[in-house]
Amino acid sequence: MKPTRTYILVADEHVAKFFLNRGPNKGVSALPELTLTREKVTPSSGATDKPGRVFDSHGDARHAMEPKSDPEKKQAQVFLKMVLGALQDEFIAKNFDRFILVAPPASMAELRKLLPDLMQPHLRGELVKDLTHVPASELSVHLDEIYPASVSTN
């Protein structure tokens, strides 16, 4: 019988790392060829820290303008959509059977919203934590909360 392969996607709005688990108590191994990153929006790229100011149509009062869109949020959304596209491509290529999402709250909310319908039935679990800086050797300990990935010491 073929072992069940589980991908673990650990992501936030700037980095996405993929890991592979080959079954309960088998640990996780990094898939560095699938690591994706994006740069932060900087003021020189068109975004600014402060909203512009406008004068009131009657009088001398000035008010802050609300930005029409948040470039950082938009880029984060585009990045997470790209990450899920890469995950879907890996699934279509039959590189895994199911997957786990690990992300901080804001990123997890966006991932849930953007997750393609094709992938929904293969979602094994979610862990709402920022583990993007955790090495592969320590990741399975965190996953034990939702999935038995740690290497058994028996």
N, C-alpha and C positions, 0 to 999 in steps of 0.2 A: 504494500500500500504506500502510495506517494505521501510524503510528509506535507502537512498544510503549511504553506508559506504565508507569513503575515508581514506586510510592510507597516512600518511605523513612520508616520510623517510628523516631524517635529518642526513647527514653524512659528514665526511671528511675522510682522509686517516688513521685515528686512532680510530674513534668511529662512530657508527651508532645507532641512536635512532629512534624508531618507535612510531608514535602517531596515534590516531584514531579520526576522525571527523564523526559524525552521520548525518550531513546535514548543510546547510547554517545557520549561526548564532547560532550554537550549541557548539562552542568552540572546543577545542581538549583535549584529555586525553592521558597521557603517557601509553605506553605498556612496562613497565620495563623488563618484561620477555623476550623481544626481543632485548634488548640492547646488542650490540656487540662491543668489543674493541680489539685492538692489541697493542703490545709493539713496541716502536721504535727500529730500528736496532742500535746496539751499536758496537763500535770498537771490543769489546771482542767476538762478535758474528760473526766475520769474515770480517766486513766492516771496512774500514779505511777512515780517513779524506782526505789524500793526495794520488794521484796516485803514483805508483812506478816510478823509474827512470831507463833509459837505456842509454848505450853509443851508440854514432853514429857508424855505421859500418866503416866509414872512419874518422879518427881523434879522438880527445879527447872530443868532444862535448857530452853533456848529454841532454836528452829530457825526459819530463814527458810522461809516458805511459797512454793512454786512457783506462779506465776500460772497460772490455767487456760488463759488465752490471752494472746497478745501483741497488744494493740490496734493498735499501729503496723503489725505484720506483717499483721494482718487487713485494715486499711484499705488497705495497699499492694496486697494481693491483690485487693480489691474494685476499686480504682482501675485496676489493670492489666487486669482483666477488662472493665471499662468501655471502656478504650482499645482492646482487641481487638474489642469490640462495634462501636465506631465505625469501625474498620478494615474489619470485615466488612460494615457498612452501605455504606461507600464502594465496596467490591467489588461488592456486589449491585446498586448503582446504576451499575455499569460505568464508574466513574471511573478505574480503573487495571486493568492486566492482571496484574501481579505486584508483589511487594513485598520489601523488605529490612528486617530488624530490626537496630537498633543500640541496645545497652543495656549497662550495667555487669553484672558476673557474676551478682549476686543477682537483679536484675531480669530478665536474660535467662533464667535458670533458671525463673523464674515465668512469663514469657511463653511459653516452650516448653511448659510444663505446661498452660497455659490456652488455647493456640492452638486454635481450632475446627477440626474435621476438614475442613470445607469449604475452609479457607484453606491447609491443608498443601501441596497440590500447586502453589500459586502463590508459595510462599516461594522467592525467588531466592538469598538469602544472609543471613548473620548476621555482625555485627561486634561483638565483646564489648569495648566501650569506653564510657566515659561521655562522650558528646559533646553533652549537653543544653545546654551553654553555648557551643557553637561556632556562629558565625553561618553562614547558608546559603552565603555566599561562600567559606567555608573547608571546608565539609562534604565536597565532592566529592573533595578531596585525600585525606581519610581513607578515603573509600569506594573509592579506587583499589586498596586492598588486596584487595577482593573483587569490585569491579564498575567498569568503565570509565566513570565519570560525568564526569570532569574535562573542561572545555572545552579542546579541542585548540588548540595555539598555532601550528599549521602554516598 
